[in-house]
């Protein structure tokens, strides 16, 4: 296997984000490209990440699965600069990573066996039923999550009469409202509550693209998607089912 990315910074940022949720992953290489699917240890969140084959300037691979420690991988990928290119090649039980810019640097990471369940993100997410879909500017999503985090540790996503509302209540409260002018809002009235600890981690992915897509239903999991021409980064988050405030 030998693959090359001429713009590796989005991979570096995505791996940095994923490492906040899981410590080890299987990187799958196949005819589609590169993908990662993983579940966090608490079984609260799932992440799916894809880079299509077309995003690579060089792609020589069959089907391979690379078990890696994300803390080690992210430290290497952080060495990439804005003008760097990245080459990854599997050699025996090692992953060779070359970063090329003014000079060429080579890192070797030991591949590891991962005993957790092998998960397919699309299969798992495809079993979930979402009745509401909202597409909004990523900056607005980040700001809304930060607003709610000031007052509580969870927030509700609601669609009410054509409005999308993000609301948090503790001793104090915060409420952010979007009309159809600020967001694309589709679906029926619904409400579900989610952990802000996880949402703040997901919101870092919003910095990678202009739009954030949210899918949810009454007391059901939330799906968050960040998509660009070069990658798809998605999260599933279990709801917090509690008595009404």
URLIN-V264801 format. One record per residue. N is the residue number from 1. PHI is phi in whole degrees, 0 to 359 (NA if undefined). PSI is psi in degrees with one decimal (* if undefined). BURIAL is # if it has 16 or more other C-alpha atoms within 10 Angstrom, else .. Layout:
BEGIN
N;PHI;PSI;BURIAL
N;PHI;PSI;BURIAL
END
This chain:
BEGIN
1;NA;131.3;.
2;215;120.9;.
3;228;147.5;#
4;227;132.9;#
5;243;127.6;#
6;274;-17.4;#
7;231;79.3;#
8;275;-1.7;#
9;296;-36.0;#
10;292;-31.7;#
11;293;-43.7;#
12;299;-42.9;#
13;291;-37.9;#
14;293;-43.7;#
15;296;-38.5;#
16;301;-43.8;#
17;292;-47.2;#
18;299;-32.4;#
19;293;-15.5;#
20;281;-12.4;.
21;252;-39.0;#
22;224;158.9;#
23;257;-25.7;.
24;226;143.1;#
25;218;160.6;#
26;263;122.2;#
27;267;118.8;#
28;260;130.7;#
29;243;124.9;#
30;207;-164.9;#
31;297;-25.2;.
32;288;-42.4;.
33;148;-132.8;#
34;244;138.0;#
35;214;153.3;#
36;225;131.4;#
37;228;132.6;#
38;206;152.3;#
39;248;138.5;#
40;288;158.4;#
41;301;-26.7;.
42;274;-1.3;.
43;58;32.9;.
44;260;-32.9;#
45;227;148.7;#
46;230;143.0;#
47;237;141.3;#
48;230;130.6;#
49;225;134.3;#
50;221;138.8;#
51;237;117.7;#
52;291;156.0;#
53;305;-34.0;#
54;295;-18.7;.
55;280;-13.6;#
56;268;140.7;#
57;278;-19.4;.
58;215;132.1;.
59;213;99.6;#
60;239;95.0;.
61;200;149.0;.
62;261;-126.7;.
63;253;120.7;.
64;221;150.4;.
65;235;122.8;#
66;246;114.7;#
67;274;122.0;#
68;227;151.0;#
69;275;121.0;#
70;291;-31.7;#
71;297;-41.8;#
72;293;-43.4;.
73;295;-43.2;#
74;294;-33.4;#
75;295;-37.2;.
76;290;-46.8;#
77;295;-25.5;#
78;294;-14.8;.
79;280;-6.8;.
80;286;137.6;#
81;254;-178.8;.
82;294;-22.6;.
83;253;10.4;.
84;280;154.1;#
85;243;154.8;#
86;233;130.4;#
87;239;128.8;#
88;240;133.1;#
89;219;132.4;#
90;271;134.6;#
91;222;110.2;.
92;53;-118.8;.
93;256;30.4;.
94;230;152.0;#
95;249;114.4;#
96;269;127.2;#
97;239;120.7;#
98;249;130.1;#
99;248;120.0;#
100;243;124.7;#
101;214;-113.4;.
102;292;-35.3;.
103;234;166.6;.
104;252;126.2;.
105;243;141.9;.
106;234;132.1;.
107;236;146.4;.
108;239;124.2;#
109;246;136.4;#
110;287;131.5;.
111;280;147.7;#
112;233;156.1;.
113;273;130.9;.
114;245;122.8;.
115;268;-6.4;.
116;291;166.1;.
117;299;137.2;.
118;279;118.6;.
119;246;140.3;.
120;253;118.1;.
121;298;-47.8;#
122;297;-37.5;.
123;294;-46.5;.
124;296;-48.5;.
125;293;-30.8;#
126;293;-19.2;.
127;277;-9.0;.
128;268;140.8;.
129;254;121.4;.
130;246;134.4;#
131;254;-12.1;.
132;232;138.8;#
133;225;132.0;#
134;229;130.7;#
135;242;123.1;#
136;221;166.1;#
137;296;137.2;#
138;298;-36.8;#
139;298;-38.3;.
140;293;-37.5;#
141;296;-46.9;#
142;301;-47.1;#
143;297;-39.3;.
144;294;-42.2;#
145;294;-41.0;#
146;296;-39.4;.
147;301;-46.9;#
148;292;-34.4;#
149;294;-19.1;#
150;294;-29.7;.
151;243;-13.3;#
152;202;176.6;#
153;251;4.1;.
154;211;162.5;#
155;215;158.7;#
156;255;138.0;#
157;258;128.1;#
158;223;143.8;#
159;246;122.0;#
160;226;115.1;.
161;51;46.8;.
162;82;0.2;#
163;256;144.3;#
164;256;127.5;#
165;233;132.5;#
166;246;122.0;#
167;222;137.3;#
168;232;140.2;#
169;224;127.7;#
170;223;-133.5;.
171;295;-31.6;.
172;243;177.8;.
173;216;159.9;.
174;218;145.0;#
175;215;127.5;.
176;238;128.6;#
177;242;137.0;.
178;237;129.6;#
179;264;-178.6;.
180;295;-13.6;.
181;282;-28.9;.
182;260;-15.7;.
183;208;157.3;#
184;269;116.1;#
185;241;118.6;#
186;232;143.2;#
187;115;-179.2;.
188;268;169.2;#
189;302;131.5;#
190;201;163.5;#
191;207;136.8;#
192;206;149.9;#
193;249;141.3;#
194;222;156.7;#
195;289;129.0;#
196;285;-23.9;#
197;300;-45.5;.
198;286;-41.1;#
199;298;-35.2;#
200;295;-36.8;.
201;293;-44.3;.
202;298;-38.3;#
203;299;-22.3;#
204;296;-29.0;.
205;292;-24.4;#
206;295;-20.4;#
207;288;-11.3;#
208;273;-14.1;#
209;209;166.6;#
210;284;-34.2;.
211;241;148.6;#
212;242;134.6;#
213;245;127.7;#
214;242;133.4;#
215;232;131.2;#
216;203;176.6;#
217;205;173.6;#
218;305;118.2;#
219;49;39.2;#
220;239;166.7;#
221;301;155.2;#
222;257;136.8;#
223;247;130.1;#
224;240;127.0;#
225;237;135.3;#
226;236;119.6;#
227;232;136.3;#
228;226;177.6;.
229;293;-20.0;.
230;253;-5.0;.
231;194;157.6;#
232;234;127.3;#
233;235;121.5;#
234;227;150.3;#
235;226;146.6;#
236;243;133.0;#
237;232;127.3;#
238;293;148.1;#
239;282;160.3;#
240;263;112.5;#
241;260;110.5;.
242;225;167.2;.
243;290;153.4;.
244;297;141.5;.
245;296;*;.
END
